[in-house]
Amino acid sequence: MNASMRRIIFDLFFIALSLHGYGQVVEDTRNVNGIEGVYSDSITAREAGLWWADVMHFIKLYENFISSRDSLDKLDAEHRLRQMDSLFSECVCKSEVLDDQRIDTMPFMGVVRDTVLPFVVLTYEYPDLHRPRYRACVVLPDRVVHLEDEGSRRNVRFWMYRPVIAPRWLGGLYYNALPLHRDSTASTWMVFGYRQLGTYHCRKFIDVLTVGRDGGVHSGRPVFYGIPEGGVAVRYVVDYSREAFVHVNYDTALGRIMMDHLCPLGRHPDGSVRLVPDGTYSAFVPKGEKWYYVDKVFKDPPRREFVPVPSSSLDKRRDLFGRERKERRKRRAR
């Protein structure tokens, strides 16, 4: 089956899904080829109660792409990614998300929800094996601010020392958030994000996100002190080998950010350094509004625990299993 035939079959399936879907999508408001996305007047015509139907439609497209992406050619994959991008931007990112928390449980979407301002930050990862892409939007009661992913265009040093203003954004999927300061005019959060960097590398980062009531979105603030790279960083970025698991998260018990300490271990086939955890931990310790880097958190040597051994192994007259030794049996037989 060639690409054109697969596209025709998918278009027919897409129309049928739009008509019948999850029982709430009553009309197909998208264009014929699905590339230009949703018509602008179709969004305003929908009732607010159908927002969740659009979200479920988006989830269905995502699941279909995940299940069939290995068998799709490049054109079909791009076609479906455009459909998901359009549905995410025009349907999912709506003010209804402020009052509906069901979207917080979706495993492929990172959500930061603030009830004081209020606002919701939605981060979404394109499920692409070779060139993952990321989208995000900040939903406020009266507006939606879309963020543009520039994480692959700049190096690590740029992101560690340069604050940016929306729509510029270090793309990634947010997996945790820590409130720093909130009032009626602005809200500041420390967010923890993850992104893939291609075939051999991944990235985790700690960023400071500020959202104002006027819709201004800023990321990056000089709060990270004492880092090995020198200077004061506005965010902390860690690139590591995709083969390894690296922990970067806030530890509520210790009251600090705990991170795996990395070391080089050979090189990847493309010549890049393979960075993996070495078994020790680094941290950022808060002191007021500043976070200070600690290279090695646990400096004490491991304690020597007493390991109980069977009493029979201490008795030279018996073997390891408590049996009388062979030489002793011979002497007794004489």
Summary of the structure (lengths in Angstrom):
residues: 334
radius of gyration: 27.5
end to end distance: 89.1
largest distance: 107.0
contacts: 924
relative contact order: 0.07
helix: 28%
strand: 34%
